[in-house]
């Protein structure tokens, strides 16, 4: 039986078989930052703000396939690519390529460590190498919190997890200005000026 190409997203990227085998062997993430394969053009693939991956307008519903694609994702400047040893293709990302969907806390206040789980089941510890930061949306003026996942790829922290961070927030001075923020792995991450968050 011939498969509908829309149901077979792996066919759009060559070299994934090698990446899949690497994952099965527990060898960790592929070194996509070291690869320089030829760019063969853009494909009709998009990551929506909520973390859903689409191929030709249809959601990719297989979690294992989404996880596989996420391991070969790379950002160069403002552009996103899927990169294998043999080719590089461009995709669209509406906001951040990942979403932080769950928070675990170990410890309290300045001694605590925050662990985030992304929508592709990657666990990221907020620390000096994986910073937590908040941007203000220009249109809505709503806070948009992000977590650095790896290299220059980020996760948008979803609303419920952000509310958990607000509950954990303590006041500290940053450059002499009071901010509310959270501690993790010995780092303080401001999430809002103290007055702004206390009035919200």
C-alpha positions as CSV (number, residue, x, y, z in Angstrom):
1,X,0.0,0.0,0.0
2,X,1.4,3.4,-0.9
3,X,1.5,5.8,2.0
4,X,0.1,9.3,1.8
5,X,3.2,11.6,1.8
6,X,1.5,13.8,4.3
7,X,1.6,11.0,6.8
8,X,5.2,10.3,6.2
9,X,7.2,13.5,7.2
10,X,10.5,11.6,7.5
11,X,10.6,11.4,3.7
12,X,11.2,15.2,3.5
13,X,14.6,15.0,5.2
14,X,17.4,12.7,4.1
15,X,19.8,11.3,6.7
16,X,17.2,10.9,9.5
17,X,17.8,7.1,9.6
18,X,21.3,7.7,10.9
19,X,19.9,10.1,13.5
20,X,17.3,7.7,14.6
21,X,19.9,4.9,15.1
22,X,22.0,7.3,17.1
23,X,19.1,8.0,19.4
24,X,18.4,4.3,19.8
25,X,22.0,3.7,20.9
26,X,21.7,6.4,23.5
27,X,24.4,8.6,22.0
28,X,22.7,11.9,22.8
29,X,21.9,14.8,20.6
30,X,23.6,14.9,17.2
31,X,26.2,17.6,16.7
32,X,24.1,19.6,14.2
33,X,26.2,22.8,15.0
34,X,29.2,21.1,13.5
35,X,27.6,20.0,10.3
36,X,27.7,22.1,7.1
37,X,25.6,20.2,4.5
38,X,24.2,21.9,1.4
39,X,21.0,24.0,1.8
40,X,18.4,22.4,-0.5
41,X,15.6,24.9,0.1
42,X,12.6,25.4,2.4
43,X,10.0,22.7,3.1
44,X,6.4,23.2,4.2
45,X,7.0,22.5,7.9
46,X,6.0,24.8,10.7
47,X,6.2,24.9,14.5
48,X,3.3,26.7,16.0
49,X,3.4,28.8,19.1
50,X,1.9,26.0,21.2
51,X,4.7,23.7,20.1
52,X,2.7,21.7,17.5
53,X,4.6,20.7,14.4
54,X,2.8,20.9,11.1
55,X,3.8,19.3,7.7
56,X,2.0,20.6,4.7
57,X,-0.6,22.1,7.0
58,X,-1.3,18.8,8.8
59,X,-0.3,18.3,12.5
60,X,2.4,15.7,13.1
61,X,0.7,13.6,15.7
62,X,3.5,11.0,16.3
63,X,5.4,12.2,19.4
64,X,8.4,10.1,18.4
65,X,8.6,11.8,15.1
66,X,8.4,15.3,16.6
67,X,11.2,14.3,19.1
68,X,13.3,13.1,16.2
69,X,12.9,16.3,14.2
70,X,13.6,18.4,17.4
71,X,17.1,16.8,17.7
72,X,18.2,18.0,14.3
73,X,16.8,21.6,14.7
74,X,19.2,24.4,14.4
75,X,18.9,28.2,14.4
76,X,21.2,30.4,12.4
77,X,20.4,34.1,13.0
78,X,16.6,34.3,12.8
79,X,16.3,31.3,10.5
80,X,15.5,27.7,11.5
81,X,16.7,24.6,9.8
82,X,16.5,20.8,10.1
83,X,20.1,19.6,9.6
84,X,21.4,16.1,8.9
85,X,24.9,15.2,7.7
86,X,23.6,15.2,4.1
87,X,21.3,18.2,3.8
88,X,19.9,21.3,5.4
89,X,16.3,22.4,4.9
90,X,14.5,25.5,6.1
91,X,11.3,25.5,8.3
92,X,9.1,28.1,9.9
93,X,8.9,28.7,13.6
94,X,6.1,31.0,14.8
95,X,7.7,31.9,18.2
96,X,10.1,29.5,20.0
97,X,10.6,25.9,18.8
98,X,9.9,24.4,22.2
99,X,7.4,24.9,25.0
100,X,8.2,24.5,28.7
101,X,5.2,22.6,29.9
102,X,6.1,21.4,33.4
103,X,8.2,22.7,36.4
104,X,9.8,20.7,39.2
105,X,11.4,22.5,42.2
106,X,14.2,21.2,44.4
107,X,15.0,23.3,47.5
108,X,13.8,26.7,48.4
109,X,14.6,30.4,47.7
110,X,18.3,31.0,46.9
111,X,19.1,27.3,47.4
112,X,16.5,26.0,45.0
113,X,17.0,24.5,41.5
114,X,14.3,24.6,38.8
115,X,13.9,21.8,36.3
116,X,11.7,22.3,33.3
117,X,10.2,19.6,31.0
118,X,9.6,20.6,27.4
119,X,7.0,19.4,25.0
120,X,9.5,17.0,23.6
121,X,10.3,15.6,27.0
122,X,13.7,17.3,27.3
123,X,14.6,18.2,30.9
124,X,16.4,21.5,31.2
125,X,17.8,22.9,34.4
126,X,17.7,26.7,34.7
127,X,21.3,27.7,35.4
128,X,24.0,30.0,34.1
129,X,24.1,28.1,30.8
130,X,20.3,27.8,30.5
131,X,18.9,31.2,31.4
132,X,15.4,32.1,32.1
133,X,14.2,35.5,30.8
134,X,11.1,37.5,30.1
135,X,10.3,39.7,27.1
136,X,7.3,42.0,26.8
137,X,5.0,41.4,23.8
138,X,4.9,44.6,21.8
139,X,1.2,44.2,20.8
140,X,-0.4,42.9,24.0
141,X,2.2,44.1,26.5
142,X,1.9,40.7,28.1
143,X,5.1,39.0,29.5
144,X,6.5,36.2,27.4
145,X,8.9,34.1,29.4
146,X,11.5,32.0,27.7
147,X,14.1,29.4,28.8
148,X,17.3,28.7,26.9
149,X,17.3,25.1,25.9
150,X,20.5,24.6,23.9
151,X,22.7,26.7,21.7
152,X,20.4,29.5,20.5
153,X,17.2,27.5,20.8
154,X,14.6,28.5,23.3
155,X,11.4,27.3,24.9
156,X,8.4,29.5,25.5
157,X,7.3,28.9,29.1
158,X,3.6,28.2,29.0
159,X,1.1,30.2,31.1
160,X,0.5,27.7,33.9
161,X,4.3,27.2,34.4
162,X,4.8,30.9,34.5
163,X,2.2,31.3,37.2
164,X,4.1,28.7,39.2
165,X,7.2,30.9,38.8
166,X,5.3,33.9,40.0
167,X,4.3,32.0,43.1
168,X,8.0,31.2,43.7
169,X,9.2,34.8,43.1
170,X,11.2,36.7,45.7
171,X,12.5,40.2,45.6
172,X,16.2,40.9,44.8
173,X,18.0,44.0,43.6
174,X,19.4,43.9,40.1
175,X,21.8,46.8,39.3
176,X,20.3,48.5,42.3
177,X,16.7,48.1,41.1
178,X,14.2,45.8,43.0
179,X,13.0,42.9,40.8
180,X,10.9,39.9,41.5
181,X,12.4,36.8,40.2
182,X,13.4,33.2,40.9
183,X,16.6,31.5,42.0
184,X,17.9,28.4,40.4
185,X,21.3,26.7,40.6
186,X,22.8,29.7,42.3
187,X,21.5,32.2,39.7
188,X,18.8,34.8,40.1
189,X,16.5,35.3,37.1
190,X,14.4,38.5,37.2
191,X,10.9,38.0,35.8
192,X,9.5,41.5,36.4
193,X,10.2,44.8,38.2
194,X,9.0,44.4,41.8
195,X,6.4,47.1,41.6
196,X,5.0,45.9,38.2
197,X,4.5,42.3,39.4
198,X,3.1,43.2,42.8
199,X,0.5,45.4,41.1
200,X,-0.5,42.8,38.5
